[in-house]
């Protein structure tokens, strides 16, 4: 069944013709004779008052001058469209059959075809069985009346197309029960359309479901025997009883504030009842009117909550509803709850990494914990404990009335000196417009300061610049700064590289510093490694011990080549300053020339490592002519303690020296001497100082 069309559409014929073609083929094998054949032609389910048509084709017939004639034709609701004469063309016989019923049901009939004139040898016959089913179309719709109060009425319309309103008969089922009511028995104008008006008038709360059936007949079917179509409307509605109990929670309300809530309860019917108070609230927190107001179908009550202290409060008020003759009907109970909250007890403001002499400003917001509903409050700040040289808290809205739940505070801190662990306290006070202090929050300002950056200059500083041969002096690498060190500068893995004349001084480790030495001819480089802190200008970073000896010069530079370190604090600069050591007791010849060792060193190379000697050391030599050379360890008194000349002449370039293997080699200072004569007869020599521990 087609859906009902909009009323604006022109009226169309209610009986539609549904043309369906079914081709039935009957074909015999080549050379076969068609004696008798039975076929089935089924129509699909067809709505009443609508027509369906099918075409049947019989193939493989013996061609000839004869034709098929209808021996038995079908009766209504079937109709053979061709008539009684059917011609065989190209070995086929075609016929068309229609079906149109005004009553629902299943139908069966037959058509028998015979060839005329008949052929004696064939006597051909075709039997076609017709089947069909007619049904009454059913349209379904749902009317949802929604959720209404008991005693109220909700209306809905079952819409009917304008073109099927006139010239048709209708019936409405009588099984629709209360609270649903079908108002009109035939389609009637409703606003700008046509239809059946249905009312939903519940008097008891609950969910309701029902169905209304509307059947259409032809105008000539006075007995309403053959329905054309059916419209089934499903009716759904929910009825709600009067709510006699109301729960309200004011939520969080600031102490000293007032919040008003309008509460409504739905009423039943159109009668305007009167209400009187039956039970007052016991707590002073809540205030209610003696008589609520009635607006349309609701009772309205304005309830106030004004807590003065923190906590959770609950109370109840009961109103009695009375009829116009002052007779009690029922009660409306209102249960009220409020949570009174105060300002936060403590709020912390952190001024982080404040630089000395530079002010820092920080804006913070304090949440009061609840929105404001009354006229508002005023706020002020008082100082409890002062710490920094200059710290102020200000309120951008100071002196004005605030209804905001968030209070903005600006903190400004400044100090001319470095401080640590600074904590200061203030008090934010909330005051009513009448000048009464109702609450406060302690504000703690915690300040951390950033130390001033340190610019460091490193320098080599000997304990004494002028020394005598045989003296031991401490040589330090120190850190210098022109500024203020607020906190000690920590460093780790500091490496200081110092170059010096190894023929003038011999370097050795001191406590707290690791020493690594590299010697090349008379130039040596020591690398000092240490960890520590720099708390003041001139602090020692690393050090070594230097023993002065008679060498090839009266002085040695202390060149600071490089300083690297891992600093945990802000350190800038890396300037390097060098130093020197001067020998003051070098012997002079009568003519004023200075007596030095190794004046004829020439190309000879000599080094001792490790030096000082703890248990063993190695003497390395180079550029010694083949088969020549003298290598000895000599005491300061000139006594030869060990002679390795034979090994040198045999071509040795290194000699291992053991402290325990040499008699008289006790703790002290000794000379390692290397001498060799060149091919031209010049004697070159070089010495190194050996320190034995």
Beta strands, then each sheet from edge to edge (+ up, - down):
strand 1: 17-19
strand 2: 36-42
strand 3: 46-47
strand 4: 51-58
strand 5: 67-72
strand 6: 78-80
strand 7: 85-89
strand 8: 92-100
strand 9: 105-116
strand 10: 125-135
strand 11: 137-149
strand 12: 154-160
strand 13: 168-172
strand 14: 180-182
strand 15: 188-190
strand 16: 193-200
strand 17: 206-218
strand 18: 227-240
strand 19: 245-254
strand 20: 259-266
strand 21: 274-279
strand 22: 286-287
strand 23: 293-295
strand 24: 298-305
strand 25: 311-322
strand 26: 328-341
strand 27: 346-355
strand 28: 360-367
strand 29: 378-385
strand 30: 390-395
strand 31: 406-414
strand 32: 422-431
strand 33: 437-450
strand 34: 454-462
strand 35: 466-467
strand 36: 472-480
strand 37: 489-501
strand 38: 505-508
strand 39: 514-520
strand 40: 523-534
strand 41: 539-548
strand 42: 555-567
strand 43: 571-577
strand 44: 579-583
strand 45: 605-609
strand 46: 616-622
strand 47: 630-635
strand 48: 640-643
strand 49: 654-658
strand 50: 668-677
strand 51: 683-692
sheet 1: 1+ 4+ 8- 6+
sheet 2: 1+ 4+ 8- 7+ 5- 9+ 10- 2-
sheet 3: 1+ 4+ 8- 7+ 5- 9+ 10- 3-
sheet 4: 11+ 18+ 17- 13+
sheet 5: 12+ 16- 14+
sheet 6: 12+ 16- 15+
sheet 7: 19+ 26+ 25- 21+
sheet 8: 20+ 24- 22+
sheet 9: 20+ 24- 23+
sheet 10: 27+ 33+ 32- 29+
sheet 11: 28+ 31- 30+
sheet 12: 38+ 41- 36+ 34- 43-
sheet 13: 35+ 44+ 42- 37+ 40- 39+
sheet 14: 45+ 46- 49+
sheet 15: 48+ 47- 50+ 51-
end
